[in-house]
Amino acid sequence: KKLAWGVLNDLLLGKPSAALQQPLLASKLGSAVVGGGYGASLQQAAFSVGLKGVAPGDEAKGRVSALILETLDSIAESGFEQSAVEASMNTIEFRLRAASASPMKG
C-alpha cells in the first residue's frame, strides 16, 4: 500500500511536469507549489497541496481549490499515461535501492 501511495504522489507532484503540479504552476495563481502531497507520518494519512503567494481574498483561494479538484477529477477520469507510471515506478525503485544501500541505514 505504501508503495502505491508513493507512486501516486510522484505521478501527481514528483516533478514540474507532474499531473497536478504542472497545471498549478501554469495557472500563475501562485508562485510555487507547496504541501508535501501524501504523508503518513501522522496517526491518519493525509494529502496536502496548495500554492504559495496566492493573491489575498476568497476569490483567489477558490480558484486554486477549484483548479486542484478539477485536475484531480480529470486524472480520475482519464488516468495516467503508461510511460508516466513506469517512470514513477523507476524513480521510487531507485530511491528505495539508494536508501537500502546507504551507510547511514540503521
Z-matrix of the N, CA and C atoms (Angstrom, degrees):
N
C 1 1.451
C 2 1.524 1 111.42
N 3 1.319 2 115.86 1 -45.20
C 4 1.457 3 120.23 2 -177.95
C 5 1.535 4 110.62 3 -62.09
N 6 1.326 5 116.77 4 -37.79
C 7 1.460 6 120.99 5 178.39
C 8 1.524 7 110.57 6 -64.16
N 9 1.323 8 117.38 7 -42.90
C 10 1.468 9 121.45 8 179.16
C 11 1.523 10 110.87 9 -61.34
N 12 1.331 11 117.39 10 -42.65
C 13 1.468 12 120.25 11 177.75
C 14 1.522 13 111.22 12 -64.19
N 15 1.328 14 116.06 13 -37.30
C 16 1.454 15 119.94 14 178.37
C 17 1.528 16 112.16 15 -63.96
N 18 1.327 17 116.12 16 -42.01
C 19 1.460 18 120.69 17 178.20
C 20 1.530 19 109.69 18 -65.55
N 21 1.329 20 116.72 19 -45.12
C 22 1.468 21 120.12 20 178.97
C 23 1.531 22 111.01 21 -60.55
N 24 1.310 23 116.68 22 -43.73
C 25 1.465 24 120.82 23 179.41
C 26 1.524 25 110.65 24 -61.22
N 27 1.331 26 116.46 25 -42.33
C 28 1.452 27 120.43 26 178.75
C 29 1.528 28 111.01 27 -64.85
N 30 1.332 29 117.75 28 -40.14
C 31 1.461 30 121.55 29 178.35
C 32 1.531 31 111.72 30 -63.37
N 33 1.315 32 116.34 31 -35.75
C 34 1.461 33 120.80 32 -177.81
C 35 1.523 34 113.24 33 -82.05
N 36 1.339 35 117.06 34 -40.57
C 37 1.468 36 119.84 35 -169.68
C 38 1.524 37 115.18 36 -135.42
N 39 1.321 38 118.02 37 4.48
C 40 1.459 39 121.16 38 -169.98
C 41 1.513 40 117.16 39 -68.38
N 42 1.307 41 117.93 40 -19.80
C 43 1.462 42 121.37 41 -179.42
C 44 1.523 43 108.54 42 -155.32
N 45 1.328 44 118.27 43 165.53
C 46 1.465 45 119.48 44 -177.37
C 47 1.529 46 114.71 45 -57.26
N 48 1.335 47 117.82 46 -26.80
C 49 1.460 48 120.60 47 179.90
C 50 1.531 49 112.66 48 -91.56
N 51 1.325 50 117.72 49 6.02
C 52 1.467 51 121.56 50 -178.27
C 53 1.525 52 110.94 51 -63.98
N 54 1.320 53 115.49 52 156.04
C 55 1.468 54 123.14 53 -169.36
C 56 1.527 55 114.93 54 -57.51
N 57 1.296 56 119.07 55 -32.30
C 58 1.464 57 121.50 56 178.01
C 59 1.525 58 111.48 57 -100.38
N 60 1.305 59 116.15 58 -37.74
C 61 1.466 60 119.13 59 -177.56
C 62 1.534 61 111.66 60 -65.43
N 63 1.323 62 118.07 61 -42.02
C 64 1.465 63 121.45 62 -176.26
C 65 1.529 64 112.30 63 -59.45
N 66 1.351 65 119.91 64 -50.01
C 67 1.464 66 118.04 65 178.94
C 68 1.528 67 113.52 66 -65.04
N 69 1.324 68 117.10 67 -32.51
C 70 1.465 69 119.37 68 177.68
C 71 1.523 70 110.56 69 -65.41
N 72 1.327 71 116.88 70 -44.93
C 73 1.464 72 120.40 71 178.80
C 74 1.526 73 111.22 72 -66.43
N 75 1.316 74 116.78 73 -41.95
C 76 1.463 75 121.26 74 -177.66
C 77 1.528 76 112.65 75 -68.03
N 78 1.330 77 116.83 76 -24.38
C 79 1.465 78 120.73 77 -176.58
C 80 1.523 79 113.20 78 -67.63
N 81 1.334 80 116.97 79 -23.82
C 82 1.474 81 122.43 80 -176.48
C 83 1.532 82 112.19 81 59.50
N 84 1.335 83 116.67 82 19.85
C 85 1.471 84 120.37 83 176.81
C 86 1.525 85 111.64 84 -76.19
N 87 1.321 86 116.61 85 -18.20
C 88 1.453 87 122.40 86 178.93
C 89 1.514 88 109.24 87 -151.27
N 90 1.319 89 115.82 88 176.55
C 91 1.463 90 120.06 89 -174.93
C 92 1.520 91 114.14 90 -93.33
N 93 1.337 92 117.88 91 -21.52
C 94 1.465 93 120.68 92 -178.04
C 95 1.526 94 109.80 93 -161.53
N 96 1.317 95 115.23 94 150.10
C 97 1.467 96 120.60 95 175.59
C 98 1.519 97 107.80 96 -79.99
N 99 1.328 98 116.32 97 133.05
C 100 1.466 99 122.23 98 178.36
C 101 1.525 100 108.96 99 -126.01
N 102 1.300 101 115.39 100 165.79
C 103 1.454 102 121.32 101 -177.63
C 104 1.510 103 108.00 102 98.69
N 105 1.273 104 116.57 103 140.53
C 106 1.460 105 120.13 104 -174.95
C 107 1.505 106 114.98 105 -87.48
N 108 1.322 107 118.02 106 6.14
C 109 1.460 108 118.87 107 -175.58
C 110 1.515 109 109.45 108 74.69
N 111 1.323 110 115.86 109 -132.57
C 112 1.465 111 121.18 110 -178.24
C 113 1.517 112 110.43 111 -76.86
N 114 1.313 113 115.59 112 134.24
C 115 1.453 114 121.42 113 175.82
C 116 1.509 115 110.73 114 -142.03
N 117 1.308 116 116.36 115 134.27
C 118 1.464 117 121.10 116 -179.15
C 119 1.518 118 111.68 117 -117.91
N 120 1.336 119 116.63 118 20.30
C 121 1.455 120 119.19 119 -175.72
C 122 1.527 121 113.11 120 -79.73
N 123 1.316 122 117.31 121 -16.29
C 124 1.455 123 120.47 122 177.49
C 125 1.529 124 109.66 123 -92.24
N 126 1.316 125 116.81 124 177.75
C 127 1.457 126 120.01 125 179.98
C 128 1.524 127 110.85 126 -59.93
N 129 1.321 128 116.47 127 -36.15
C 130 1.455 129 121.13 128 177.34
C 131 1.527 130 108.72 129 -120.45
N 132 1.320 131 117.00 130 132.44
C 133 1.462 132 121.11 131 179.99
C 134 1.523 133 110.06 132 -62.64
N 135 1.330 134 115.20 133 151.78
C 136 1.461 135 120.54 134 -179.15
C 137 1.525 136 109.22 135 -144.13
N 138 1.320 137 115.56 136 159.85
C 139 1.460 138 122.30 137 174.01
C 140 1.520 139 107.14 138 -126.01
N 141 1.330 140 116.52 139 125.63
C 142 1.459 141 119.17 140 -179.56
C 143 1.520 142 109.99 141 -133.59
N 144 1.321 143 114.68 142 139.69
C 145 1.454 144 121.44 143 176.28
C 146 1.520 145 107.65 144 -156.77
N 147 1.301 146 116.24 145 148.87
C 148 1.455 147 120.79 146 178.28
C 149 1.510 148 109.23 147 -169.39
N 150 1.297 149 115.54 148 -169.21
C 151 1.454 150 121.45 149 179.39
C 152 1.519 151 110.17 150 -125.49
N 153 1.311 152 116.07 151 140.15
C 154 1.459 153 123.50 152 174.80
C 155 1.528 154 107.64 153 -89.61
N 156 1.313 155 116.43 154 144.65
C 157 1.456 156 120.95 155 174.90
C 158 1.513 157 114.38 156 77.92
N 159 1.316 158 117.17 157 27.35
C 160 1.467 159 121.33 158 178.05
C 161 1.531 160 108.20 159 -74.12
N 162 1.310 161 115.92 160 141.77
C 163 1.467 162 120.53 161 178.62
C 164 1.524 163 109.95 162 -57.57
N 165 1.328 164 117.47 163 145.18
C 166 1.459 165 119.90 164 179.07
C 167 1.530 166 111.10 165 -63.97
N 168 1.305 167 114.62 166 152.06
C 169 1.464 168 119.26 167 175.52
C 170 1.511 169 113.20 168 112.56
N 171 1.319 170 114.01 169 155.44
C 172 1.451 171 120.95 170 -176.75
C 173 1.523 172 113.12 171 -68.75
N 174 1.337 173 116.99 172 -30.90
C 175 1.472 174 119.05 173 -178.91
C 176 1.524 175 111.17 174 -62.33
N 177 1.319 176 117.23 175 -47.69
C 178 1.466 177 121.21 176 -179.74
C 179 1.522 178 111.06 177 -64.28
N 180 1.320 179 116.57 178 -42.65
C 181 1.465 180 120.29 179 178.23
C 182 1.526 181 110.54 180 -61.80
N 183 1.309 182 115.81 181 -40.68
C 184 1.461 183 120.55 182 178.96
C 185 1.520 184 112.34 183 -64.36
N 186 1.331 185 116.76 184 -37.54
C 187 1.466 186 120.66 185 178.41
C 188 1.523 187 110.61 186 -66.04
N 189 1.322 188 117.08 187 -39.27
C 190 1.463 189 120.48 188 177.71
C 191 1.526 190 109.96 189 -65.08
N 192 1.318 191 116.93 190 -48.85
C 193 1.477 192 120.73 191 179.33
C 194 1.521 193 111.04 192 -58.90
N 195 1.327 194 116.54 193 -44.21
C 196 1.468 195 120.86 194 -179.72
C 197 1.525 196 110.66 195 -62.94
N 198 1.326 197 117.29 196 -42.20
C 199 1.463 198 121.07 197 179.47
C 200 1.526 199 110.65 198 -61.83
N 201 1.323 200 117.10 199 -44.55
C 202 1.466 201 121.06 200 179.68
C 203 1.526 202 109.88 201 -61.31
N 204 1.318 203 117.29 202 -50.08
C 205 1.467 204 120.41 203 -177.27
C 206 1.522 205 112.05 204 -66.55
N 207 1.333 206 117.86 205 -40.58
C 208 1.466 207 120.70 206 177.98
C 209 1.524 208 110.96 207 -63.99
N 210 1.319 209 116.62 208 -40.12
C 211 1.464 210 120.52 209 179.29
C 212 1.522 211 110.59 210 -65.62
N 213 1.336 212 116.93 211 -44.23
C 214 1.466 213 119.90 212 178.22
C 215 1.525 214 111.33 213 -63.94
N 216 1.335 215 117.49 214 -39.34
C 217 1.473 216 120.75 215 176.31
C 218 1.524 217 110.70 216 -60.97
N 219 1.319 218 116.69 217 -44.56
C 220 1.458 219 121.31 218 179.83
C 221 1.526 220 111.13 219 -62.34
N 222 1.317 221 116.70 220 -42.33
C 223 1.464 222 121.33 221 178.41
C 224 1.530 223 109.94 222 -64.22
N 225 1.329 224 116.77 223 -41.28
C 226 1.464 225 120.60 224 179.21
C 227 1.526 226 111.21 225 -62.09
N 228 1.322 227 116.85 226 -35.97
C 229 1.468 228 121.26 227 179.78
C 230 1.527 229 112.61 228 -75.34
N 231 1.336 230 116.35 229 -44.75
C 232 1.464 231 119.46 230 -172.11
C 233 1.522 232 114.34 231 -98.68
N 234 1.314 233 117.50 232 -18.95
C 235 1.458 234 120.86 233 -178.49
C 236 1.518 235 112.25 234 76.31
N 237 1.317 236 115.68 235 -169.28
C 238 1.456 237 123.05 236 -179.22
C 239 1.522 238 109.50 237 -108.55
N 240 1.314 239 116.47 238 152.38
C 241 1.465 240 121.16 239 172.70
C 242 1.530 241 108.42 240 -63.60
N 243 1.321 242 116.64 241 141.03
C 244 1.468 243 121.23 242 179.68
C 245 1.525 244 111.12 243 -57.49
N 246 1.330 245 116.69 244 -39.46
C 247 1.469 246 120.11 245 -179.54
C 248 1.531 247 111.34 246 -63.98
N 249 1.340 248 117.09 247 -34.87
C 250 1.464 249 120.67 248 178.22
C 251 1.522 250 110.56 249 -68.55
N 252 1.328 251 116.53 250 -40.06
C 253 1.475 252 120.69 251 178.31
C 254 1.525 253 109.67 252 -63.25
N 255 1.319 254 116.48 253 -46.01
C 256 1.466 255 120.16 254 179.97
C 257 1.527 256 110.88 255 -62.77
N 258 1.322 257 117.41 256 -41.88
C 259 1.466 258 120.63 257 179.04
C 260 1.525 259 111.18 258 -63.53
N 261 1.321 260 117.09 259 -41.50
C 262 1.466 261 120.15 260 178.75
C 263 1.521 262 111.48 261 -66.08
N 264 1.323 263 116.18 262 -40.30
C 265 1.473 264 119.03 263 177.91
C 266 1.524 265 110.58 264 -63.85
N 267 1.322 266 117.38 265 -38.92
C 268 1.466 267 120.58 266 176.59
C 269 1.520 268 111.15 267 -64.21
N 270 1.329 269 116.96 268 -40.46
C 271 1.465 270 121.40 269 178.42
C 272 1.525 271 110.82 270 -61.67
N 273 1.334 272 115.70 271 -47.17
C 274 1.468 273 120.19 272 -179.99
C 275 1.530 274 110.37 273 -63.79
N 276 1.323 275 116.62 274 -42.57
C 277 1.468 276 120.29 275 179.13
C 278 1.526 277 110.43 276 -60.49
N 279 1.330 278 116.49 277 -43.48
C 280 1.466 279 120.32 278 178.91
C 281 1.529 280 110.64 279 -60.80
N 282 1.343 281 116.64 280 -44.82
C 283 1.473 282 120.32 281 179.04
C 284 1.529 283 111.31 282 -60.61
N 285 1.336 284 116.14 283 -42.28
C 286 1.464 285 120.22 284 -179.42
C 287 1.523 286 110.94 285 -65.70
N 288 1.315 287 117.15 286 -42.03
C 289 1.471 288 120.64 287 178.78
C 290 1.525 289 110.62 288 -65.25
N 291 1.331 290 116.12 289 -42.32
C 292 1.465 291 119.67 290 179.73
C 293 1.521 292 110.57 291 -63.94
N 294 1.325 293 116.56 292 -40.22
C 295 1.477 294 119.93 293 179.73
C 296 1.525 295 111.24 294 -67.47
N 297 1.321 296 117.57 295 -38.61
C 298 1.476 297 119.59 296 -178.74
C 299 1.524 298 111.85 297 -72.92
N 300 1.335 299 117.58 298 -23.48
C 301 1.464 300 121.14 299 178.76
C 302 1.517 301 112.49 300 -91.10
N 303 1.317 302 117.09 301 -3.44
C 304 1.460 303 121.07 302 -175.86
C 305 1.521 304 111.39 303 -65.75
N 306 1.337 305 118.08 304 133.70
C 307 1.466 306 120.40 305 175.94
C 308 1.527 307 112.30 306 -68.38
N 309 1.347 308 117.26 307 -14.84
C 310 1.455 309 121.58 308 -179.77
C 311 1.528 310 111.41 309 -85.51
N 312 1.321 311 116.60 310 -4.65
C 313 1.463 312 120.85 311 -179.38
C 314 1.507 313 109.34 312 -61.87
N 315 1.319 314 114.68 313 133.17
C 316 1.451 315 117.96 314 -174.99
C 317 1.411 316 115.82 315 -102.03
